[in-house]
Amino acid sequence: MFIEQAYKGDNAKWKVLITTTLVMGIFILNFIAFLFTSQEDMDKMYEMMKSIPTNISLVLNLVVFIPILILLFILVKYLHNRSILSLTTSRSKFDFKRFSFSLSLILIFTIVGFLISYYLTPEDYILQFDLTNFIILFIISLLMFPFQIGLEEWLFRGYLMQQLGVASKSKWFPLIVTSVLFGVFHSANPEVAEMGAITMVFYIGTGLLLGIMTLMDEGLEMALGFHLGNNFLAAVLVTTDYSALQTDAIFKSTADSSSTLEIIFPVLIIYPIFLGILAYKYKWTDWKEKLFGSVKEPESTKLEDSLVAD
């Protein structure tokens, strides 16, 4: 069981507090800054970011995730005395086939959705393809997005999901809390300012999707694949003036900010279809237990603890 993997390490409260504070520091500081910054100042900051060459701006936005992800791994391994594998999956090794299938599925969904949108409203898109800039963007995205999505998945769906599950002895609680936190820490993104608070439905809904995938499949492989494919295409396929990451994508959307229906549609329609395909392929069963069941310490770890105590 995925959450129970946390019992393989030392879950002392002070260790959890140190790890959470150090690793979530960037998200917490960013959120606090957002709360105490006026909309006028936020707009000025966004405009300043747009003045930086797009590929350089992308690197600056993503490079910060590298040391933090490494820090999380170090703290889990040496402070909590756990393997990174136990933070990742309940399987004996990382399942690249699951990762690849989820990645391929979101790539197909996104590209098909874009083609339909482009066919229906071609006037909403500008082709801005520049081979040199695109190649640089493609390489940067391949190299650096794994660290960005890796930190978010190993932190929210990995470390926090497991620690909150162990603390609350439940599965629904960490699923809800990590999904809400995932949304809250994206609230400073310019998309939220442009499209309004309704955008939080999309972020929290995406957090729920990734959390359900993690709990039902007992590992992060599918969440990592989905998240990577989603962010990669968001960078290289279509950009907007209000995107969190300004890039030299193939197309630029000039349409007005998305409507409430366009924001909610993926959460209510596409995400359930996505889960249905995964459930059918991987024979997911016992949804009630996996999403709402209780978390219990495995007898094997209890025995190990007693032997150490003796």
Secondary structure by P-SEA (a helix, b strand, c coil): ccccccccccccaaaaaaaaaaaaaaaaaaaaaaaaccaaaaaaaaaaaaaccaaaaaaaacccaaaaaaaaaaaaaccccccccccccccccccaaaaaaaaaaaaaaaaaaaaaaaaaccccccccccaaaaaaaaaaaaccaaaaaaaaaaccccaaaaaaaaaacccaaaaaaaaaaaaaaacccccccccccaaaaaaaaaaaaaaaaaaaaccaaaaaaaaaaaaaaaccccccccccccccccbbbccccccccccccccccaaaaaaaaaaaaaccccccccccbbbbccaaaaaaaaaaac
